[in-house]
Amino acid sequence: MAARDTYKYHMKKGGKVVHRGITKDLDRRETEHQSAFPGSKIKQVGRQTSHAAALKWEREGGKRRYRI
């Protein structure tokens, strides 16, 4: 079974998603994005997942899945 060590995230600025991506370290990635998007924040999407599943999500455009 693949390790669940990768986060999916949306980078938001002013309530608007300006970037979608994956990372193994949310805090580090948020700091890196601050230069391009000052004042932005990372919002984790879902739970940690395998790197392969996260890449698939990212390639599909980072679609949100809502639970009802």
N, C-alpha and C positions, 0 to 999 in steps of 0.2 A: 504494500500500500504506500502511495506517495505521501511525503511529508506535507502537512498543512502549514506552510511557513511563509506564505505570500498574502499580502493584503491588496485588495482592490480599493481604489479611492477616487473621489471627485475633488478637484481643487475648486473651491468656491470663493467668489469675491462679490460682495454685495448681494448675496442670495442667488447669484448666477453661476452656473458651472462653466469655468473657463478652460478646464483641462481634465482629462480622465487618464488614469494610469494604474500601474501596479508597482509594489515595492515590498521589500522585506523589513524596512525600517521607516515607519510613518513620520516620526519626528525629524529624522535626517532629511527625508524627501521634502517635507514642508519647508525646512530651512533653505534647501536648494532652490525651491520655487519662489521664495520671497524676493529674489533679485528680479525675476521676470514679472511677478504679480505681487507687488507690495501690498500688505494688508489682507492678503488672502489666507484662507484656512483650508486644511484638508478634512474631508468628511469620509470616514471609512464606509465602504459599501459591503454589506453582508459580513460574513465571518472569514477568518483566515482560510485559505484554500491551497491546493497544490499549485505549483508554478505553471504547470501545463493548463490547468483549468483557468487560472488567472489570465494567461496569455490568450486563450480562446475568447474570454470575456472582453478583453481589451481590443482584440481584432474585430470583434462584432460591434464595436462602437461603444462599449461600456454601458450596455442597456441595463436599466434598473428593473428589478423584479420586485413587485409589491406583494405582500401577503395580506390576505383579507380575512 
